[in-house]
């Protein structure tokens, strides 16, 4: 690498974006690279755990779009971390548009198993409406400001036009099922309600082809393999950063990273990979001088919410062998709601249902419940005993079986995690492509006379079309590494194939 000096580069955060940036820089010959990690572990929101003898994903769950364009898939294949069927060309070519073709079972709050054929038109119409949201990207002004309003308005209209041959009970149940689908989308987006998700920016998210797949040995296997290619001393753990002092013209524009334990580290560049949730909460103390106003406004407009999992293990299954997802339909939600009025009393109603962990030989009889928003955040404050009791009552109510009893329950608590403050980002109401671009813009801004690229930003929220994903986070780390490599090289480096960056 042709460069006049070996700059000091500090990366804040040892999640996938931080370690991807470090790997890229070190491979290119940068020798003074250091990662500061606040916790005792690497991986960030990639976190694998155990429930008894079963491997479970407390954080990131799937490789979304496992195909040649997805660097997470390519790395997982390179490291030998995937099942053979996930590597087949057929699997990679399947374009599911972000909606896995899972075999569903539907249950109602009166304890009935519903006819899947009655629910199919609901799913079909809901996916149709979601697909239509992409067109608002280019339209600018719309009659609706958010995704929730658009779906409710159009669903009512289309239900009245299409479901005329249904009896009143079935029609009511189908509208209640729309509520369930909205709760599913809250989990997908990490939002409290789809009313908080901006309609105009919603279509910026891009999906990749391939049938979503999981890591048999746990997602953390990816982290461990990437880490094995880094020098053993590159990460300093339990080293929270309290302030980044940048643009210090008196000191030639050097950056000083101030750690909570009092250590001060001088650097030429710092790559900040903290979560958007952490940025929202701590930006005023984390940066000195403060971030530029346009960047702050974008941080405010971008959404960041909580999506938690509640794993429930049983001695034997109460669901069908081929079932892959279980939807719970409350019969009093004809108004198509995706949040509850009384969170403390009714938080459990936000849980849309369960995905079934498969194969059974690997996981046993385990369901993963999904719950987003303020109800999810409240759930985190409850005791394990209270959560177990709520889940037991819920499952008995919907199955109509008063004896079904979980063997054990385990939940995630991402909102309480002080270093993430939630799960992942989404485009908030009033958000635009400019906001997505503002977040990844380095400091100082172009056009100033200060030393360039003092502070760079990576992480899933900084990717303009793969936000909320592991591959988005990884690509953002590579992007910022490439930005520095390009800065110090006379020839611009070749971009990663298919990185879309």
For each residue, the residues with C-beta under 8 A, 3 or more apart:
1: 28 29 30 485 488 489
2: 489 490
3: 6 7 29 488 489
4: 488
5:
6: 3 30 31 32
7: 3 30 32 267 268 269 484 488
8: 32 34 266 267 268 269
9: 25 30 32 33 34 267 268 269 270 271 484
10: 34 35 36 255 257 265 267 269 270 271
11: 14 18 21 22 33 34 35 36 270 271 273
12: 18 35 36 241 244 257 270 271 272 273 274
13: 17 18 35 36 37 38 44 272 273 274 459
14: 11 18 19 35 37 41 42 43 44 235 237
15: 18 19 42 43 44 45 46 273 459 473
16: 19 20 43 44 46 222 223 226 470 473 474 477
17: 13 20 21 273 458 459 460 473 474 476 477
18: 11 12 13 14 15 21 22 35 37 44 271 273 458 477
19: 14 15 16 22 23 35 42 223 226 227 230 235 477
20: 16 17 23 24 226 473 474 477 478 481
21: 11 17 18 24 25 271 273 458 477 478 480 481
22: 11 18 19 25 26 33 35 230 234 477 481
23: 19 20 26 27 226 229 230
24: 20 21 27 28 477 478 481 482 485
25: 9 21 22 28 30 33 481 484 485
26: 22 23 29 30 31 33 230 231 234
27: 23 24 229
28: 1 24 25 481 485 493
29: 1 3 26
30: 1 6 7 9 25 26 33 484 485
31: 6 26
32: 6 7 8 9
33: 9 11 22 25 26 30 234
34: 8 9 10 11 234 236 265
35: 10 11 12 13 14 18 19 22 234 235 236
36: 10 11 12 13 235 236 239 240 241 257 259 265
37: 13 14 18 41 42 235 236 237 238 239
38: 13 238 239 240 241 419
39: 237 238 419
40: 237 238
41: 14 37 237
42: 14 15 19 37 223 227 235
43: 14 15 16 46 47 59 220 223
44: 13 14 15 16 18 47 59 273 275 419 420
45: 15 59 60 275 414 420 423 424
46: 15 16 43 59 60 219 220 222 223 470
47: 43 44 57 58 59 60 219 220
48: 55 56 57 58 59 215 218 219 220 221
49: 55 56 57 58 410
50: 53 54 55 56
51: 54 56 311 313 366 408 410
52: 313 364 408
53: 50 364
54: 50 51 313 357 362 363 364 366
55: 48 49 50 216 217 218 362 363
56: 48 49 50 51 311 357 363 366 368 410
57: 47 48 49 60 61 214 215 218 219 309
58: 47 48 49 309 412
59: 43 44 45 46 47 48 219 412 414
60: 45 46 47 57 219 470
61: 57 214 219 309
62: 212 213 214
63: 66 70 72 73 76 210 212 213 214 215 470 471
64: 70 98 207 208 212 469 470 471
65: 69 70 73 207 208 209 210 212 471
66: 63 70 72 73 76 82 86 91 92 208 210 211 212 213
67: 70 73 92 93 208 209 210
68: 73 74 92 498
69: 65 208 209 498 500
70: 63 64 65 66 67 73 74 208 210 471
71: 74 75 471 474 475 478 496 499
72: 63 66 75 76 222 470 471 474
73: 63 65 66 67 68 70 76 77 82 92 210 471
74: 68 70 71 77 78
75: 71 72 78 79 222 225 226 474
76: 63 66 72 73 79 81 82 215 222
77: 73 74 80 81 82 87
78: 74 75
79: 75 76 221 222 225
80: 77
81: 76 77 215 216 217 221 222 225
82: 66 73 76 77 86 87 213 215 216
83: 86 87 213 216
84: 87 88
85: 88 91
86: 66 82 83 91 211 213
87: 77 82 83 84 91 92
88: 84 85 91 92
89: 92 93
90: 93 94
91: 66 85 86 87 88 94 210 211 213
92: 66 67 68 73 87 88 89 209 210
93: 67 89 90 209 210
94: 90 91 209 210 211
95: 207 209 210
96: 99 100 101 207 209 210 211 212
97: 127 131 207
98: 64 188 205 207
99: 96 127 130
100: 96 211 212
101: 96
102: 324 325 355
103: 320 322 323 324 325
104: 116 119 123 323 324 325 326 327
105: 113 116 319 320 323 325 326 327
106: 113 114 115 116 119 177 326 327 329
107: 111 112 113 114 326 327 328 329 398 399
108: 111 112 114 173 176 329 330 331 398
109: 328 329 330 331 332 397 398
110: 331 400
111: 107 108 397 398 399 400 401
112: 107 108 400
113: 105 106 107 399
114: 106 107 108 118 119 173 329
115: 106 118 119
116: 104 105 106 119 120
117: 120
118: 114 115 121 170 173 174
119: 104 106 114 115 116 122 123 174 177 327
120: 116 117 123 124
121: 118 124 125 162 163 174
122: 119 125 126 174 177 178 181
123: 104 119 120 126 127 181
124: 120 121 127 128
125: 121 122 128 129 155 158 159 162
126: 122 123 129 130 151 155 178 181
127: 97 99 123 124 130 131
128: 124 125 131 132
129: 125 126 132 133 150 151 154 155
130: 99 126 127 133 151 185
131: 97 127 128 134
132: 128 129 135 154
133: 129 130 136 147 150 199 202 203
134: 131 137 202 203
135: 132 138 139 203
136: 133 139 142 150 199 200 202 203
137: 134 200 201 202 203 204
138: 135
139: 135 136 142 200
140: 200
141:
142: 136 139 145 150 199 200
143:
144: 147 149 150 153 199
145: 142 149 198 199 429 430
146: 149 150 194 195 196 197 198 199 429
147: 133 144 150 151 185 194 195 197 198 199 202
148: 151 152 182 193 194 195 196 197 338
149: 144 145 146 152 153 195 199
150: 129 133 136 142 144 146 147 153 154 199
151: 126 129 130 147 148 154 155 178 182 194 336
152: 148 149 155 156 178 336
153: 144 149 150 156 157
154: 129 132 150 151 157 158
155: 125 126 129 151 152 158 159 175 178 336
156: 152 153 159 160 175 336
157: 153 154 160 161
158: 125 154 155 161 162
159: 125 155 156 162 163 171 174 175
160: 156 157 163 164
161: 157 158 164
162: 121 125 158 159
163: 121 159 160 166 170 171 174
164: 160 161
165:
166: 163 170 171 174
167: 170 171
168: 171 172
169: 172 173
170: 118 163 166 167 173 174
171: 159 163 166 167 168 174 175
172: 168 169 175 176 331 334
173: 108 114 118 169 170 176 177 329 331
174: 118 119 121 122 159 163 166 170 171 177 178
175: 155 156 159 171 172 178 179 333 334 335 336
176: 108 172 173 179 180 329 330 331 332 333 334
177: 106 119 122 173 174 180 181 327 329
178: 122 126 151 152 155 174 175 181 182 336
179: 175 176 182 183 329 330 333 334 335 336 337 338
180: 176 177 183 184 327 328 329 330 333 352 353
181: 122 123 126 177 178 184 185
182: 148 151 178 179 185 186 193 194 336 337 338
183: 179 180 186 187 338 350 351 352 372
184: 180 181 187 188 327 352 353 370
185: 130 147 181 182 188 189 191 194 338
186: 182 183 189 190 191 192 193 194 305 307 338 350 352 372 373
187: 183 184 190 307 352 370 371 372
188: 98 184 185
189: 185 186 194 197 303 305 372 426 468
190: 186 187 303 304 305 306 307 372 422 423 424 425 426 468
191: 185 186 194 196 197 303 305 372 373 426
192: 186 196 305 339 372 373 374
193: 148 182 186 196 338 339 373
194: 146 147 148 151 182 185 186 189 191 197 338
195: 146 147 148 149 338 429
196: 146 148 191 192 193 303 305 426 428 429
197: 146 147 148 189 191 194 202 303 426 427 428 429
198: 145 146 147 201 202 427 428 429 430 431 432
199: 133 136 142 144 145 146 147 149 150 202
200: 136 137 139 140 142 203 431 432
201: 137 198 204 427 428 431 432 433 435 436
202: 133 134 136 137 147 197 198 199 205 427
203: 133 134 135 136 137 200
204: 137 201 427 433 436 464 465
205: 98 202 427 465 466 467 468
206: 465 466 500
207: 64 65 95 96 97 98
208: 64 65 66 67 69 70 471
209: 65 67 69 92 93 94 95 96
210: 63 65 66 67 70 73 91 92 93 94 95 96 213
211: 66 86 91 94 96 100
212: 62 63 64 65 66 96 100
213: 62 63 66 82 83 86 91 210
214: 57 61 62 63 219
215: 48 57 63 76 81 82 218 219 221 222
216: 55 81 82 83 362
217: 55 81 221
218: 48 55 57 215 221
219: 46 47 48 57 59 60 61 214 215 222 223 470
220: 43 46 47 48 223 224
221: 48 79 81 215 217 218 224 225
222: 16 46 72 75 76 79 81 215 219 225 226
223: 16 19 42 43 46 219 220 226 227
224: 220 221 227 228
225: 75 79 81 221 222 228 229
226: 16 19 20 23 75 222 223 229 230
227: 19 42 223 224 230 235
228: 224 225
229: 23 27 225 226
230: 19 22 23 26 226 227 234 235
231: 26 234
232:
233:
234: 22 26 33 34 35 230 231
235: 14 19 35 36 37 42 227 230
236: 34 35 36 37 239
237: 14 37 39 40 41
238: 37 38 39 40
239: 36 37 38 236 259 260 261 263
240: 36 38 259 260 419
241: 12 36 38 244 257 258 259 260 286
242: 258 259 260 285 286
243: 257 258 285 286 287 288
244: 12 241 255 256 257 258 270 272 286 287 288 455
245: 248 255 256 257 258 288
246: 255 270 287 288 289 443 444 454 455
247: 253 289 443 444 450 454
248: 245 251 252 253 254 255 256
249: 252 253 450
250:
251: 248 254 256
252: 248 249 451
253: 247 248 249 450 451 454
254: 248 251 266 267 268 451
255: 10 244 245 246 248 266 267 268 269 270 454 455
256: 244 245 248 251 264 265 266 267
257: 10 12 36 241 243 244 245 264 265 267 270
258: 241 242 243 244 245 263 264
259: 36 239 240 241 242 262 263 264 265
260: 239 240 241 242
261: 239
262: 259
263: 239 258 259
264: 256 257 258 259
265: 10 34 36 256 257 259
266: 8 254 255 256
267: 7 8 9 10 254 255 256 257 270
268: 7 8 9 254 255 451 454
269: 7 8 9 10 255 453 454 455 456 484
270: 9 10 11 12 244 246 255 257 267 454 455 456
271: 9 10 11 12 18 21 456 457 458 477 480 481
272: 12 13 244 455 456 457 458 459
273: 11 12 13 15 17 18 21 44 457 458 459 473 476 477
274: 12 13 278 279 282 286 419 459
275: 44 45 278 279 304 419 420 421 422 424 459 461
276: 279 280 299 302 304 425 439 459 461
277: 280 281 304 420 421 422 423
278: 274 275 281 282 419 420 421
279: 274 275 276 282 283 286 299 461
280: 276 277 283 299 300 304 421
281: 277 278 421
282: 274 278 279 285 286
283: 279 280 286 287 290 291 296 299
284: 287 290
285: 242 243 282
286: 241 242 243 244 274 279 282 283
287: 243 244 246 283 284 290 291 455
288: 243 244 245 246
289: 246 247
290: 283 284 287 296
291: 283 287 295 296 299 443
292: 295 296 443 445
293: 296 297
294: 297 298 438
295: 291 292 298 299 438 439 441 443
296: 283 290 291 292 293 299 300
297: 293 294 300 301 435 438
298: 294 295 301 302 431 434 435 436 438 439
299: 276 279 280 283 291 295 296 302 439
300: 280 296 297
301: 297 298 428 429 430 431 432 435
302: 276 298 299 425 426 427 428 431 435 436 439 461
303: 189 190 191 196 197 425 426 427 428 431
304: 190 275 276 277 280 421 422 423 424 425 426 461
305: 186 189 190 191 192 196 372 373 422 423 424 426
306: 190 372 373 376 377 414 415 422 423
307: 186 187 190 370 371 372 376 414 423 424
308: 370 371 372 376 379 380 411 412 413 414 415 423
309: 57 58 61 368 369 370 411 412
310: 351 368 369 370 371 379 387 391 409 410 411 412
311: 51 56 366 367 368 369 409 410 411
312: 354 366 367 368 369 391 395 406 408 409
313: 51 52 54 364 365 366 406 407 408 409
314: 317 318 365 366 367 404 405 406 407
315: 365 407
316: 365
317: 314 321 360 365
318: 314 395 399 401 404
319: 105 323 326 356 367
320: 103 105 323
321: 317
322: 103
323: 103 104 105 319 320 326 356
324: 102 103 104 355 356 358
325: 102 103 104 105 353 354 355 356
326: 104 105 106 107 319 323 353 354 355 356 367
327: 104 105 106 107 119 177 180 184 352 353
328: 107 109 180 351 352 353 394 398
329: 106 107 108 109 114 173 176 177 179 180 333
330: 108 109 176 179 180 333 349
331: 108 109 110 172 173 176
332: 109 176
333: 175 176 179 180 329 330 336 337 349
334: 172 175 176 179
335: 175 179
336: 151 152 155 156 175 178 179 182 333
337: 179 182 333 340
338: 148 179 182 183 185 186 193 194 195 350
339: 192 193 350 373 374 375
340: 337 343 346 347 349 350 375
341: 346
342: 345 346
343: 340 346 347 374 375 378
344: 347 378
345: 342
346: 340 341 342 343 349 375
347: 340 343 344 350 371 375 376 378 379 390
348: 351 375 390 391 393 394
349: 330 333 340 346 375
350: 183 186 338 339 340 347 371 372 373 375 376
351: 183 310 328 348 369 370 371 375 394
352: 180 183 184 186 187 327 328 370 371
353: 180 184 325 326 327 328 369 370
354: 312 325 326 367 368 369 370
355: 102 324 325 326 367 368 370
356: 319 323 324 325 326 366 367 368
357: 54 56 362 363 364 366 367 368
358: 324 362 363
359: 362 363
360: 317 363 364 365
361:
362: 54 55 216 357 358 359
363: 54 55 56 357 358 359 360 366
364: 52 53 54 313 357 360
365: 313 314 315 316 317 360
366: 51 54 56 311 312 313 314 356 357 363
367: 311 312 314 319 326 354 355 356 357
368: 56 309 310 311 312 354 355 356 357
369: 309 310 311 312 351 353 354 391
370: 184 187 307 308 309 310 351 352 353 354 355
371: 187 307 308 310 347 350 351 352 375 376 379
372: 183 186 187 189 190 191 192 305 306 307 308 350 375 376 423
373: 186 191 192 193 305 306 339 350 376 377
374: 192 339 343 377 378
375: 339 340 343 346 347 348 349 350 351 371 372 378 379
376: 306 307 308 347 350 371 372 373 379 380 415
377: 306 373 374 380 381 415
378: 343 344 347 374 375 381 382
379: 308 310 347 371 375 376 382 387 411
380: 308 376 377 411 413 414 415 416
381: 377 378 416
382: 378 379 386 387 390
383: 386 387
384: 387 388 409 410 411
385: 388 389
386: 382 383 389 390
387: 310 379 382 383 384 390 391 409 411
388: 384 385 391 392 406 408 409
389: 385 386 392 393
390: 347 348 382 386 387 393 394
391: 310 312 348 369 387 388 394 395 406 409
392: 388 389 395 396 404 405 406
393: 348 389 390 396 397
394: 328 348 351 390 391 397 398
395: 312 318 391 392 398 399 401 404 406
396: 392 393 399 400 401 402 403 404
397: 109 111 393 394 400
398: 107 108 109 111 328 394 395
399: 107 111 113 318 395 396 404
400: 110 111 112 396 397
401: 111 318 395 396 404
402: 396
403: 396
404: 314 318 392 395 396 399 401
405: 314 392
406: 312 313 314 388 391 392 395 409
407: 313 314 315
408: 51 52 312 313 388
409: 310 311 312 313 384 387 388 391 406
410: 49 51 56 310 311 384
411: 308 309 310 311 379 380 384 387
412: 58 59 308 309 310
413: 308 380 416 417
414: 45 59 306 307 308 380 417 420 422 423
415: 306 308 376 377 380 421 422 423
416: 380 381 413
417: 413 414 420 421
418: 421
419: 38 39 44 240 274 275 278
420: 44 45 275 277 278 414 417 423
421: 275 277 278 280 281 304 415 417 418
422: 190 275 277 304 305 306 414 415
423: 45 190 277 304 305 306 307 308 372 414 415 420
424: 45 190 275 304 305 307 460 461 467 468
425: 190 276 302 303 304 460 461 467 468
426: 189 190 191 196 197 302 303 304 305 467 468
427: 197 198 201 202 204 205 302 303 431 435 436 467
428: 196 197 198 201 301 302 303 431
429: 145 146 195 196 197 198 301
430: 145 198 301
431: 198 200 201 298 301 302 303 427 428 435 436
432: 198 200 201 301 435 436
433: 201 204 436 437 464
434: 298 437 438
435: 201 297 298 301 302 427 431 432 438 439
436: 201 204 298 302 427 431 432 433 439 440 462 463 464 467
437: 433 434 440 441 464
438: 294 295 297 298 434 435 441
439: 276 295 298 299 302 435 436 457 461 462
440: 436 437 457 458 462 463 464 476 479 480
441: 295 437 438 445 457
442: 452 453 454 455 456 457 480 483
443: 246 247 291 292 295 454 455
444: 246 247 448 450 451 452 454
445: 292 441 448
446: 452
447:
448: 444 445
449:
450: 247 249 253 444 454
451: 252 253 254 268 444 454
452: 442 444 446 487
453: 269 442 456 483 484 487
454: 246 247 253 255 268 269 270 442 443 444 450 451
455: 244 246 255 269 270 272 287 442 443
456: 269 270 271 272 442 453 480 483 484
457: 271 272 273 439 440 441 442 462 480
458: 17 18 21 271 272 273 440 462 473 476 477 479 480
459: 13 15 17 272 273 274 275 276 462 473 476
460: 17 424 425 463 466 467 468 469 470 472 473 476
461: 275 276 279 302 304 424 425 439 467 468
462: 436 439 440 457 458 459 467 476
463: 436 440 460 466 467 469 472 473 475 476
464: 204 433 436 437 440 467
465: 204 205 206 472 500
466: 205 206 460 463 469 471 472 475
467: 205 424 425 426 427 436 460 461 462 463 464 472
468: 189 190 205 424 425 426 460 461 472
469: 64 460 463 466 472 473
470: 16 46 60 63 64 72 219 460 473 474
471: 63 64 65 70 71 72 73 208 466 474 475
472: 460 463 465 466 467 468 469 475 476
473: 15 16 17 20 273 458 459 460 463 469 470 476 477
474: 16 17 20 71 72 75 470 471 477 478
475: 71 463 466 471 472 478 479 496 499 500 501
476: 17 273 440 458 459 460 462 463 472 473 479 480
477: 16 17 18 19 20 21 22 24 271 273 458 473 474 480 481
478: 20 21 24 71 474 475 481 482 496 499 501
479: 440 458 475 476 482 483 499 501
480: 21 271 440 442 456 457 458 476 477 483 484
481: 20 21 22 24 25 28 271 477 478 484 485
482: 24 478 479 485 486 493 495 496 501
483: 442 453 456 479 480 486 487
484: 7 9 25 30 269 453 456 480 481 487 488
485: 1 24 25 28 30 481 482 488 489 493
486: 482 483 489 492 493
487: 452 453 483 484
488: 1 3 4 7 484 485
489: 1 2 3 485 486 492 493
490: 2
491:
492: 486 489
493: 28 482 485 486 489
494:
495: 482 499 501
496: 71 475 478 482 499 501
497:
498: 68 69
499: 71 475 478 479 495 496
500: 69 206 465 475
501: 475 478 479 482 495 496
